Amino acid sequence: MGNLEEILVKRKRNRDRLEKEAPDLFNGFNELMKHYYKESALDLKQKELIAVGAAVATRCIPCLANHANNAFTHGATREEIIDAAAIGVEFGGGPSFVAVRDNLLDFLDDIVG
């Protein structure tokens, strides 16, 4: 899984460390995440696709890896993930295009083959 796996493993390791060393910071943000990612008017696939677009727009590569993986886990296709990323490029411009160009297709290759 290459770079995607490295990013996701590092994310997990750092989340665990932050939970131990700064529990108030970790727990506050974690509660926010749990609240907004619960099933509601949008299902988890839709929410993860929105998060892909937001990750692209903000050029957060670890976020892009995580949310592309989550979107696929919740039923999104490769094409849907790329489409969501395109909306992020519309908001983020050239630097967001570079984030997609240099990362997303490799992540998708790792995720879906």
N, CA, C and O atoms as a Tinker XYZ file with bonds, in Angstrom:
   452  protein
     1  N      0.794000   -1.211000    0.000000    73     2
     2  CA     0.000000    0.000000    0.000000    64     1     3
     3  C      0.833000    1.269000    0.000000    63     2     4     5
     4  O      0.257000    2.351000   -0.120000    81     3
     5  N      2.098000    1.209000    0.122000    73     3     6
     6  CA     2.954000    2.369000   -0.065000    64     5     7
     7  C      2.608000    3.566000    0.785000    63     6     8     9
     8  O      2.401000    3.455000    1.993000    81     7
     9  N      2.547000    4.733000    0.127000    73     7    10
    10  CA     2.375000    6.005000    0.806000    64     9    11
    11  C      1.061000    6.092000    1.575000    63    10    12    13
    12  O      1.032000    6.630000    2.682000    81    11
    13  N     -0.019000    5.576000    1.012000    73    11    14
    14  CA    -1.310000    5.601000    1.712000    64    13    15
    15  C     -1.204000    4.889000    3.051000    63    14    16    17
    16  O     -1.611000    5.428000    4.080000    81    15
    17  N     -0.663000    3.691000    3.037000    73    15    18
    18  CA    -0.538000    2.926000    4.279000    64    17    19
    19  C      0.337000    3.661000    5.292000    63    18    20    21
    20  O      0.016000    3.704000    6.479000    81    19
    21  N      1.438000    4.238000    4.822000    73    19    22
    22  CA     2.314000    4.993000    5.723000    64    21    23
    23  C      1.572000    6.149000    6.375000    63    22    24    25
    24  O      1.706000    6.380000    7.577000    81    23
    25  N      0.795000    6.870000    5.587000    73    23    26
    26  CA     0.038000    8.008000    6.126000    64    25    27
    27  C     -0.999000    7.541000    7.143000    63    26    28    29
    28  O     -1.137000    8.141000    8.209000    81    27
    29  N     -1.722000    6.481000    6.821000    73    27    30
    30  CA    -2.763000    5.999000    7.732000    64    29    31
    31  C     -2.178000    5.412000    9.016000    63    30    32    33
    32  O     -2.749000    5.590000   10.092000    81    31
    33  N     -1.051000    4.717000    8.914000    73    31    34
    34  CA    -0.387000    4.171000   10.108000    64    33    35
    35  C      0.126000    5.309000   10.986000    63    34    36    37
    36  O     -0.029000    5.276000   12.207000    81    35
    37  N      0.739000    6.316000   10.359000    73    35    38
    38  CA     1.237000    7.463000   11.124000    64    37    39
    39  C      0.080000    8.202000   11.795000    63    38    40    41
    40  O      0.195000    8.627000   12.945000    81    39
    41  N     -1.029000    8.353000   11.081000    73    39    42
    42  CA    -2.208000    9.016000   11.640000    64    41    43
    43  C     -2.687000    8.286000   12.893000    63    42    44    45
    44  O     -2.953000    8.917000   13.916000    81    43
    45  N     -2.797000    6.971000   12.817000    73    43    46
    46  CA    -3.247000    6.166000   13.962000    64    45    47
    47  C     -2.270000    6.294000   15.132000    63    46    48    49
    48  O     -2.682000    6.486000   16.276000    81    47
    49  N     -0.993000    6.189000   14.841000    73    47    50
    50  CA     0.029000    6.298000   15.888000    64    49    51
    51  C     -0.039000    7.667000   16.570000    63    50    52    53
    52  O      0.033000    7.759000   17.796000    81    51
    53  N     -0.175000    8.713000   15.784000    73    51    54
    54  CA    -0.217000   10.057000   16.348000    64    53    55
    55  C     -1.512000   10.331000   17.098000    63    54    56    57
    56  O     -1.510000   11.055000   18.093000    81    55
    57  N     -2.629000    9.755000   16.626000    73    55    58
    58  CA    -3.893000    9.895000   17.358000    64    57    59
    59  C     -3.779000    9.240000   18.729000    63    58    60    61
    60  O     -4.200000    9.813000   19.734000    81    59
    61  N     -3.210000    8.041000   18.768000    73    59    62
    62  CA    -3.043000    7.328000   20.040000    64    61    63
    63  C     -2.145000    8.114000   20.988000    63    62    64    65
    64  O     -2.421000    8.219000   22.183000    81    63
    65  N     -1.084000    8.653000   20.443000    73    63    66
    66  CA    -0.155000    9.436000   21.273000    64    65    67
    67  C     -0.829000   10.704000   21.797000    63    66    68    69
    68  O     -0.703000   11.038000   22.975000    81    67
    69  N     -1.542000   11.404000   20.921000    73    67    70
    70  CA    -2.223000   12.627000   21.338000    64    69    71
    71  C     -3.281000   12.338000   22.398000    63    70    72    73
    72  O     -3.458000   13.118000   23.334000    81    71
    73  N     -3.984000   11.214000   22.249000    73    71    74
    74  CA    -4.998000   10.834000   23.235000    64    73    75
    75  C     -4.374000   10.670000   24.616000    63    74    76    77
    76  O     -4.985000   11.035000   25.621000    81    75
    77  N     -3.162000   10.125000   24.674000    73    75    78
    78  CA    -2.483000    9.928000   25.963000    64    77    79
    79  C     -1.878000   11.210000   26.500000    63    78    80    81
    80  O     -1.967000   11.488000   27.696000    81    79
    81  N     -1.256000   12.001000   25.615000    73    79    82
    82  CA    -0.501000   13.171000   26.072000    64    81    83
    83  C     -1.342000   14.435000   26.197000    63    82    84    85
    84  O     -1.006000   15.325000   26.979000    81    83
    85  N     -2.427000   14.524000   25.439000    73    83    86
    86  CA    -3.289000   15.711000   25.483000    64    85    87
    87  C     -4.748000   15.265000   25.380000    63    86    88    89
    88  O     -5.419000   15.535000   24.384000    81    87
    89  N     -5.235000   14.576000   26.427000    73    87    90
    90  CA    -6.577000   13.996000   26.334000    64    89    91
    91  C     -7.686000   15.024000   26.134000    63    90    92    93
    92  O     -8.656000   14.735000   25.433000    81    91
    93  N     -7.578000   16.201000   26.717000    73    91    94
    94  CA    -8.631000   17.200000   26.525000    64    93    95
    95  C     -8.702000   17.632000   25.066000    63    94    96    97
    96  O     -9.787000   17.719000   24.491000    81    95
    97  N     -7.566000   17.898000   24.480000    73    95    98
    98  CA    -7.519000   18.278000   23.068000    64    97    99
    99  C     -8.069000   17.158000   22.195000    63    98   100   101
   100  O     -8.912000   17.385000   21.328000    81    99
   101  N     -7.582000   15.949000   22.436000    73    99   102
   102  CA    -8.016000   14.802000   21.639000    64   101   103
   103  C     -9.504000   14.555000   21.798000    63   102   104   105
   104  O    -10.221000   14.427000   20.805000    81   103
   105  N     -9.974000   14.486000   23.030000    73   103   106
   106  CA   -11.373000   14.133000   23.275000    64   105   107
   107  C    -12.342000   15.193000   22.766000    63   106   108   109
   108  O    -13.413000   14.864000   22.258000    81   107
   109  N    -11.971000   16.456000   22.899000    73   107   110
   110  CA   -12.839000   17.517000   22.389000    64   109   111
   111  C    -13.040000   17.399000   20.890000    63   110   112   113
   112  O    -14.168000   17.465000   20.401000    81   111
   113  N    -11.953000   17.226000   20.166000    73   111   114
   114  CA   -12.054000   17.112000   18.716000    64   113   115
   115  C    -12.723000   15.801000   18.320000    63   114   116   117
   116  O    -13.519000   15.768000   17.381000    81   115
   117  N    -12.407000   14.730000   19.024000    73   115   118
   118  CA   -12.989000   13.422000   18.715000    64   117   119
   119  C    -14.512000   13.444000   18.880000    63   118   120   121
   120  O    -15.227000   12.850000   18.072000    81   119
   121  N    -15.009000   14.116000   19.910000    73   119   122
   122  CA   -16.454000   14.225000   20.105000    64   121   123
   123  C    -17.100000   15.006000   18.963000    63   122   124   125
   124  O    -18.185000   14.652000   18.502000    81   123
   125  N    -16.443000   16.052000   18.516000    73   123   126
   126  CA   -16.930000   16.816000   17.377000    64   125   127
   127  C    -17.023000   15.924000   16.142000    63   126   128   129
   128  O    -18.034000   15.939000   15.440000    81   127
   129  N    -15.981000   15.153000   15.877000    73   127   130
   130  CA   -15.957000   14.261000   14.718000    64   129   131
   131  C    -17.076000   13.216000   14.821000    63   130   132   133
   132  O    -17.796000   12.979000   13.851000    81   131
   133  N    -17.217000   12.605000   15.975000    73   131   134
   134  CA   -18.262000   11.591000   16.144000    64   133   135
   135  C    -19.646000   12.184000   15.897000    63   134   136   137
   136  O    -20.506000   11.551000   15.285000    81   135
   137  N    -19.845000   13.403000   16.381000    73   135   138
   138  CA   -21.142000   14.051000   16.218000    64   137   139
   139  C    -21.459000   14.282000   14.736000    63   138   140   141
   140  O    -22.562000   13.972000   14.287000    81   139
   141  N    -20.517000   14.817000   13.988000    73   139   142
   142  CA   -20.798000   15.176000   12.602000    64   141   143
   143  C    -20.732000   13.998000   11.640000    63   142   144   145
   144  O    -21.292000   14.075000   10.547000    81   143
   145  N    -20.071000   12.924000   12.010000    73   143   146
   146  CA   -19.997000   11.769000   11.129000    64   145   147
   147  C    -21.017000   10.681000   11.475000    63   146   148   149
   148  O    -20.956000    9.580000   10.928000    81   147
   149  N    -21.946000   10.980000   12.373000    73   147   150
   150  CA   -23.016000   10.016000   12.622000    64   149   151
   151  C    -23.992000   10.090000   11.443000    63   150   152   153
   152  O    -24.058000   11.096000   10.737000    81   151
   153  N    -24.741000    9.015000   11.247000    73   151   154
   154  CA   -25.724000    9.010000   10.171000    64   153   155
   155  C    -26.792000   10.050000   10.479000    63   154   156   157
   156  O    -27.268000   10.161000   11.609000    81   155
   157  N    -27.154000   10.801000    9.459000    73   155   158
   158  CA   -28.176000   11.835000    9.590000    64   157   159
   159  C    -28.794000   12.015000    8.208000    63   158   160   161
   160  O    -29.030000   11.031000    7.508000    81   159
   161  N    -29.056000   13.237000    7.811000    73   159   162
   162  CA   -29.646000   13.473000    6.489000    64   161   163
   163  C    -28.730000   12.973000    5.376000    63   162   164   165
   164  O    -29.202000   12.551000    4.320000    81   163
   165  N    -27.433000   13.018000    5.610000    73   163   166
   166  CA   -26.453000   12.476000    4.671000    64   165   167
   167  C    -25.914000   11.175000    5.231000    63   166   168   169
   168  O    -25.699000   11.052000    6.437000    81   167
   169  N    -25.696000   10.208000    4.360000    73   167   170
   170  CA   -25.085000    8.971000    4.837000    64   169   171
   171  C    -23.558000    9.136000    4.877000    63   170   172   173
   172  O    -23.019000   10.147000    4.425000    81   171
   173  N    -22.887000    8.142000    5.415000    73   171   174
   174  CA   -21.436000    8.260000    5.598000    64   173   175
   175  C    -20.684000    8.347000    4.273000    63   174   176   177
   176  O    -19.660000    9.025000    4.199000    81   175
   177  N    -21.155000    7.694000    3.249000    73   175   178
   178  CA   -20.519000    7.808000    1.931000    64   177   179
   179  C    -20.553000    9.258000    1.464000    63   178   180   181
   180  O    -19.536000    9.795000    1.027000    81   179
   181  N    -21.718000    9.890000    1.556000    73   179   182
   182  CA   -21.844000   11.281000    1.125000    64   181   183
   183  C    -20.950000   12.209000    1.952000    63   182   184   185
   184  O    -20.295000   13.100000    1.411000    81   183
   185  N    -20.932000   11.988000    3.260000    73   183   186
   186  CA   -20.106000   12.826000    4.130000    64   185   187
   187  C    -18.627000   12.662000    3.803000    63   186   188   189
   188  O    -17.882000   13.642000    3.789000    81   187
   189  N    -18.197000   11.430000    3.542000    73   187   190
   190  CA   -16.784000   11.204000    3.218000    64   189   191
   191  C    -16.422000   11.814000    1.861000    63   190   192   193
   192  O    -15.305000   12.298000    1.680000    81   191
   193  N    -17.351000   11.794000    0.917000    73   191   194
   194  CA   -17.085000   12.439000   -0.371000    64   193   195
   195  C    -16.961000   13.955000   -0.194000    63   194   196   197
   196  O    -16.110000   14.587000   -0.819000    81   195
   197  N    -17.797000   14.527000    0.643000    73   195   198
   198  CA   -17.660000   15.960000    0.953000    64   197   199
   199  C    -16.300000   16.224000    1.586000    63   198   200   201
   200  O    -15.634000   17.207000    1.261000    81   199
   201  N    -15.893000   15.337000    2.492000    73   199   202
   202  CA   -14.598000   15.501000    3.159000    64   201   203
   203  C    -13.442000   15.382000    2.158000    63   202   204   205
   204  O    -12.423000   16.054000    2.318000    81   203
   205  N    -13.584000   14.541000    1.132000    73   203   206
   206  CA   -12.558000   14.470000    0.081000    64   205   207
   207  C    -12.429000   15.833000   -0.588000    63   206   208   209
   208  O    -11.320000   16.337000   -0.766000    81   207
   209  N    -13.558000   16.430000   -0.959000    73   207   210
   210  CA   -13.517000   17.753000   -1.583000    64   209   211
   211  C    -12.896000   18.802000   -0.674000    63   210   212   213
   212  O    -12.114000   19.639000   -1.124000    81   211
   213  N    -13.246000   18.754000    0.607000    73   211   214
   214  CA   -12.682000   19.714000    1.566000    64   213   215
   215  C    -11.181000   19.487000    1.747000    63   214   216   217
   216  O    -10.416000   20.447000    1.848000    81   215
   217  N    -10.761000   18.236000    1.787000    73   215   218
   218  CA    -9.332000   17.928000    1.935000    64   217   219
   219  C     -8.548000   18.455000    0.736000    63   218   220   221
   220  O     -7.447000   18.983000    0.891000    81   219
   221  N     -9.113000   18.310000   -0.447000    73   219   222
   222  CA    -8.456000   18.834000   -1.647000    64   221   223
   223  C     -8.394000   20.359000   -1.583000    63   222   224   225
   224  O     -7.342000   20.951000   -1.823000    81   223
   225  N     -9.520000   20.990000   -1.260000    73   223   226
   226  CA    -9.567000   22.455000   -1.217000    64   225   227
   227  C     -8.573000   23.031000   -0.216000    63   226   228   229
   228  O     -8.002000   24.097000   -0.448000    81   227
   229  N     -8.364000   22.326000    0.901000    73   227   230
   230  CA    -7.435000   22.811000    1.927000    64   229   231
   231  C     -6.036000   22.226000    1.774000    63   230   232   233
   232  O     -5.116000   22.580000    2.511000    81   231
   233  N     -5.892000   21.316000    0.796000    73   231   234
   234  CA    -4.597000   20.696000    0.477000    64   233   235
   235  C     -4.007000   19.943000    1.668000    63   234   236   237
   236  O     -2.801000   19.978000    1.912000    81   235
   237  N     -4.892000   19.258000    2.406000    73   235   238
   238  CA    -4.455000   18.438000    3.540000    64   237   239
   239  C     -4.270000   16.999000    3.034000    63   238   240   241
   240  O     -5.237000   16.248000    2.911000    81   239
   241  N     -3.037000   16.636000    2.748000    73   239   242
   242  CA    -2.755000   15.333000    2.143000    64   241   243
   243  C     -3.113000   14.181000    3.083000    63   242   244   245
   244  O     -3.720000   13.213000    2.624000    81   243
   245  N     -2.771000   14.232000    4.374000    73   243   246
   246  CA    -3.223000   13.144000    5.254000    64   245   247
   247  C     -4.754000   13.050000    5.312000    63   246   248   249
   248  O     -5.306000   11.952000    5.390000    81   247
   249  N     -5.435000   14.198000    5.273000    73   247   250
   250  CA    -6.903000   14.193000    5.256000    64   249   251
   251  C     -7.405000   13.543000    3.977000    63   250   252   253
   252  O     -8.360000   12.766000    4.009000    81   251
   253  N     -6.771000   13.853000    2.852000    73   251   254
   254  CA    -7.167000   13.276000    1.572000    64   253   255
   255  C     -7.011000   11.764000    1.594000    63   254   256   257
   256  O     -7.900000   11.042000    1.143000    81   255
   257  N     -5.894000   11.280000    2.113000    73   255   258
   258  CA    -5.677000    9.837000    2.203000    64   257   259
   259  C     -6.751000    9.186000    3.070000    63   258   260   261
   260  O     -7.339000    8.177000    2.682000    81   259
   261  N     -7.001000    9.757000    4.228000    73   259   262
   262  CA    -7.968000    9.194000    5.168000    64   261   263
   263  C     -9.380000    9.203000    4.591000    63   262   264   265
   264  O    -10.072000    8.186000    4.636000    81   263
   265  N     -9.812000   10.330000    4.053000    73   263   266
   266  CA   -11.198000   10.439000    3.603000    64   265   267
   267  C    -11.436000    9.720000    2.276000    63   266   268   269
   268  O    -12.543000    9.236000    2.041000    81   267
   269  N    -10.440000    9.636000    1.410000    73   267   270
   270  CA   -10.591000    8.820000    0.197000    64   269   271
   271  C    -10.758000    7.355000    0.596000    63   270   272   273
   272  O    -11.606000    6.650000    0.049000    81   271
   273  N     -9.953000    6.905000    1.543000    73   271   274
   274  CA   -10.061000    5.534000    2.040000    64   273   275
   275  C    -11.422000    5.300000    2.694000    63   274   276   277
   276  O    -12.074000    4.288000    2.434000    81   275
   277  N    -11.847000    6.234000    3.541000    73   275   278
   278  CA   -13.153000    6.100000    4.201000    64   277   279
   279  C    -14.300000    6.122000    3.195000    63   278   280   281
   280  O    -15.258000    5.361000    3.330000    81   279
   281  N    -14.208000    6.991000    2.185000    73   279   282
   282  CA   -15.265000    7.055000    1.174000    64   281   283
   283  C    -15.404000    5.711000    0.471000    63   282   284   285
   284  O    -16.516000    5.226000    0.261000    81   283
   285  N    -14.289000    5.117000    0.114000    73   283   286
   286  CA   -14.338000    3.805000   -0.537000    64   285   287
   287  C    -14.922000    2.760000    0.409000    63   286   288   289
   288  O    -15.738000    1.935000    0.000000    81   287
   289  N    -14.504000    2.795000    1.673000    73   287   290
   290  CA   -15.020000    1.852000    2.670000    64   289   291
   291  C    -16.543000    1.956000    2.793000    63   290   292   293
   292  O    -17.222000    0.959000    3.045000    81   291
   293  N    -17.069000    3.160000    2.616000    73   291   294
   294  CA   -18.510000    3.381000    2.742000    64   293   295
   295  C    -19.235000    3.301000    1.403000    63   294   296   297
   296  O    -20.376000    3.747000    1.287000    81   295
   297  N    -18.575000    2.733000    0.387000    73   295   298
   298  CA   -19.269000    2.422000   -0.861000    64   297   299
   299  C    -19.019000    3.329000   -2.037000    63   298   300   301
   300  O    -19.601000    3.114000   -3.100000    81   299
   301  N    -18.171000    4.343000   -1.896000    73   299   302
   302  CA   -17.894000    5.222000   -3.029000    64   301   303
   303  C    -17.014000    4.508000   -4.052000    63   302   304   305
   304  O    -16.162000    3.692000   -3.702000    81   303
   305  N    -17.237000    4.829000   -5.292000    73   303   306
   306  CA   -16.404000    4.289000   -6.358000    64   305   307
   307  C    -15.209000    5.204000   -6.596000    63   306   308   309
   308  O    -15.180000    6.343000   -6.129000    81   307
   309  N    -14.246000    4.701000   -7.314000    73   307   310
   310  CA   -13.088000    5.494000   -7.717000    64   309   311
   311  C    -13.556000    6.769000   -8.422000    63   310   312   313
   312  O    -13.055000    7.860000   -8.148000    81   311
   313  N    -14.526000    6.618000   -9.337000    73   311   314
   314  CA   -15.021000    7.758000  -10.102000    64   313   315
   315  C    -15.702000    8.789000   -9.204000    63   314   316   317
   316  O    -15.540000    9.991000   -9.411000    81   315
   317  N    -16.458000    8.333000   -8.216000    73   315   318
   318  CA   -17.108000    9.270000   -7.300000    64   317   319
   319  C    -16.081000   10.035000   -6.471000    63   318   320   321
   320  O    -16.252000   11.228000   -6.219000    81   319
   321  N    -15.034000    9.367000   -6.053000    73   319   322
   322  CA   -13.989000   10.028000   -5.261000    64   321   323
   323  C    -13.272000   11.072000   -6.111000    63   322   324   325
   324  O    -13.002000   12.176000   -5.637000    81   323
   325  N    -12.965000   10.736000   -7.349000    73   323   326
   326  CA   -12.322000   11.700000   -8.247000    64   325   327
   327  C    -13.255000   12.878000   -8.511000    63   326   328   329
   328  O    -12.803000   14.022000   -8.553000    81   327
   329  N    -14.542000   12.620000   -8.687000    73   327   330
   330  CA   -15.515000   13.684000   -8.910000    64   329   331
   331  C    -15.575000   14.622000   -7.705000    63   330   332   333
   332  O    -15.617000   15.841000   -7.868000    81   331
   333  N    -15.581000   14.058000   -6.501000    73   331   334
   334  CA   -15.581000   14.889000   -5.289000    64   333   335
   335  C    -14.303000   15.719000   -5.207000    63   334   336   337
   336  O    -14.339000   16.882000   -4.804000    81   335
   337  N    -13.181000   15.124000   -5.587000    73   335   338
   338  CA   -11.913000   15.851000   -5.584000    64   337   339
   339  C    -11.950000   17.020000   -6.564000    63   338   340   341
   340  O    -11.371000   18.074000   -6.302000    81   339
   341  N    -12.630000   16.833000   -7.688000    73   339   342
   342  CA   -12.726000   17.901000   -8.681000    64   341   343
   343  C    -13.428000   19.131000   -8.111000    63   342   344   345
   344  O    -13.067000   20.263000   -8.435000    81   343
   345  N    -14.428000   18.909000   -7.265000    73   343   346
   346  CA   -15.107000   20.045000   -6.630000    64   345   347
   347  C    -14.137000   20.767000   -5.694000    63   346   348   349
   348  O    -14.157000   21.994000   -5.601000    81   347
   349  N    -13.292000   20.006000   -5.005000    73   347   350
   350  CA   -12.271000   20.620000   -4.158000    64   349   351
   351  C    -11.296000   21.459000   -4.959000    63   350   352   353
   352  O    -10.866000   22.519000   -4.502000    81   351
   353  N    -10.943000   20.998000   -6.146000    73   351   354
   354  CA   -10.048000   21.771000   -7.018000    64   353   355
   355  C    -10.729000   23.075000   -7.433000    63   354   356   357
   356  O    -10.088000   24.123000   -7.505000    81   355
   357  N    -12.024000   23.001000   -7.702000    73   355   358
   358  CA   -12.748000   24.219000   -8.082000    64   357   359
   359  C    -12.625000   25.284000   -6.992000    63   358   360   361
   360  O    -12.497000   26.470000   -7.297000    81   359
   361  N    -12.662000   24.874000   -5.737000    73   359   362
   362  CA   -12.554000   25.827000   -4.635000    64   361   363
   363  C    -11.114000   26.193000   -4.311000    63   362   364   365
   364  O    -10.841000   27.319000   -3.896000    81   363
   365  N    -10.190000   25.260000   -4.494000    73   363   366
   366  CA    -8.814000   25.491000   -4.069000    64   365   367
   367  C     -7.852000   25.914000   -5.166000    63   366   368   369
   368  O     -6.726000   26.320000   -4.877000    81   367
   369  N     -8.277000   25.825000   -6.416000    73   367   370
   370  CA    -7.449000   26.288000   -7.522000    64   369   371
   371  C     -6.234000   25.417000   -7.797000    63   370   372   373
   372  O     -6.217000   24.218000   -7.519000    81   371
   373  N     -5.220000   26.065000   -8.353000    73   371   374
   374  CA    -4.009000   25.369000   -8.797000    64   373   375
   375  C     -3.338000   24.528000   -7.732000    63   374   376   377
   376  O     -3.007000   23.375000   -8.009000    81   375
   377  N     -3.114000   25.043000   -6.515000    73   375   378
   378  CA    -2.467000   24.213000   -5.503000    64   377   379
   379  C     -3.276000   22.959000   -5.151000    63   378   380   381
   380  O     -2.699000   21.915000   -4.846000    81   379
   381  N     -4.592000   23.058000   -5.192000    73   379   382
   382  CA    -5.424000   21.877000   -4.932000    64   381   383
   383  C     -5.326000   20.890000   -6.085000    63   382   384   385
   384  O     -5.340000   19.679000   -5.868000    81   383
   385  N     -5.228000   21.398000   -7.314000    73   383   386
   386  CA    -5.014000   20.523000   -8.463000    64   385   387
   387  C     -3.728000   19.736000   -8.290000    63   386   388   389
   388  O     -3.693000   18.540000   -8.579000    81   387
   389  N     -2.673000   20.386000   -7.823000    73   387   390
   390  CA    -1.391000   19.712000   -7.603000    64   389   391
   391  C     -1.529000   18.640000   -6.525000    63   390   392   393
   392  O     -0.949000   17.561000   -6.651000    81   391
   393  N     -2.291000   18.925000   -5.465000    73   391   394
   394  CA    -2.504000   17.925000   -4.408000    64   393   395
   395  C     -3.173000   16.683000   -4.979000    63   394   396   397
   396  O     -2.825000   15.561000   -4.613000    81   395
   397  N     -4.135000   16.884000   -5.875000    73   395   398
   398  CA    -4.806000   15.746000   -6.516000    64   397   399
   399  C     -3.848000   15.044000   -7.462000    63   398   400   401
   400  O     -3.683000   13.826000   -7.401000    81   399
   401  N     -3.223000   15.812000   -8.331000    73   399   402
   402  CA    -2.320000   15.238000   -9.329000    64   401   403
   403  C     -1.226000   14.394000   -8.690000    63   402   404   405
   404  O     -0.906000   13.311000   -9.180000    81   403
   405  N     -0.659000   14.884000   -7.608000    73   403   406
   406  CA     0.510000   14.219000   -7.016000    64   405   407
   407  C      0.160000   13.175000   -5.971000    63   406   408   409
   408  O      1.059000   12.502000   -5.466000    81   407
   409  N     -1.117000   13.013000   -5.625000    73   407   410
   410  CA    -1.459000   12.100000   -4.534000    64   409   411
   411  C     -2.670000   11.212000   -4.775000    63   410   412   413
   412  O     -2.594000   10.006000   -4.539000    81   411
   413  N     -3.774000   11.763000   -5.234000    73   411   414
   414  CA    -5.039000   11.040000   -5.198000    64   413   415
   415  C     -5.033000    9.760000   -6.026000    63   414   416   417
   416  O     -5.494000    8.725000   -5.546000    81   415
   417  N     -4.531000    9.801000   -7.236000    73   415   418
   418  CA    -4.577000    8.584000   -8.070000    64   417   419
   419  C     -3.739000    7.474000   -7.463000    63   418   420   421
   420  O     -4.120000    6.305000   -7.532000    81   419
   421  N     -2.602000    7.820000   -6.867000    73   419   422
   422  CA    -1.796000    6.807000   -6.186000    64   421   423
   423  C     -2.559000    6.229000   -4.990000    63   422   424   425
   424  O     -2.549000    5.018000   -4.768000    81   423
   425  N     -3.221000    7.103000   -4.223000    73   423   426
   426  CA    -4.022000    6.618000   -3.100000    64   425   427
   427  C     -5.109000    5.660000   -3.595000    63   426   428   429
   428  O     -5.321000    4.596000   -3.013000    81   427
   429  N     -5.789000    6.045000   -4.667000    73   427   430
   430  CA    -6.853000    5.208000   -5.192000    64   429   431
   431  C     -6.308000    3.871000   -5.723000    63   430   432   433
   432  O     -6.953000    2.832000   -5.584000    81   431
   433  N     -5.140000    3.912000   -6.318000    73   431   434
   434  CA    -4.523000    2.658000   -6.752000    64   433   435
   435  C     -4.294000    1.733000   -5.562000    63   434   436   437
   436  O     -4.509000    0.524000   -5.646000    81   435
   437  N     -3.849000    2.329000   -4.443000    73   435   438
   438  CA    -3.627000    1.541000   -3.231000    64   437   439
   439  C     -4.944000    1.018000   -2.654000    63   438   440   441
   440  O     -5.004000   -0.101000   -2.145000    81   439
   441  N     -5.994000    1.833000   -2.736000    73   439   442
   442  CA    -7.266000    1.483000   -2.117000    64   441   443
   443  C     -8.052000    0.480000   -2.958000    63   442   444   445
   444  O     -8.475000   -0.563000   -2.460000    81   443
   445  N     -8.240000    0.799000   -4.218000    73   443   446
   446  CA    -9.136000   -0.009000   -5.051000    64   445   447
   447  C     -8.439000   -0.766000   -6.169000    63   446   448   449
   448  O     -9.055000   -1.607000   -6.823000    81   447
   449  N     -7.201000   -0.487000   -6.390000    73   447   450
   450  CA    -6.460000   -1.181000   -7.442000    64   449   451
   451  C     -6.693000   -0.659000   -8.808000    63   450   452
   452  O     -6.120000   -1.170000   -9.770000    81   451
